[in-house]
Amino acid sequence: EAVRLEPKNPAAWQARGEGWLEHGDNVDQALSDLQEALMCGAPTATLLTARARAWLTKKQFEQAVTDCSEAIRIDGEFAPAYLVRGEASAELGLHDQALENFFEYSTREPFDPRPFVLGSRSRHATGDSAGGARDEARARELGWDGP
């Protein structure tokens, strides 16, 4: 409804795009709406990271890294951009870069187990079993109860 009432409002387009993304109904529609938001206003770290999450869902990892890098350039303290960029980097096999991003995220969000879970996977992928076990143990300390 907000998009219909204010078709030039980037926040309305972003909200609708994030809604599509959160419900997983239609990632292509999410990307379209997030692109429309970018055309209506200046890019923000939040908007670019939302689009990066959509790219990640579509397995377009390079685009996700690019959007997150731009989000971090705009606002270097915006933690979610580091987490998404880390996930995309790991998918590209760039585990050292992924680990750097997970570390940056964890310094901003120290009680979130996700960077340690994801970091553990990257460490195991590079043969660092001890580091992977340390990250997994830290994730468990923070409440993660996964396998």
Helices and strands as residue ranges (DSSP letters): H 2-5, H 10-23, H 27-40, H 45-57, H 61-74, H 79-91, H 95-108, H 114-125, H 129-141
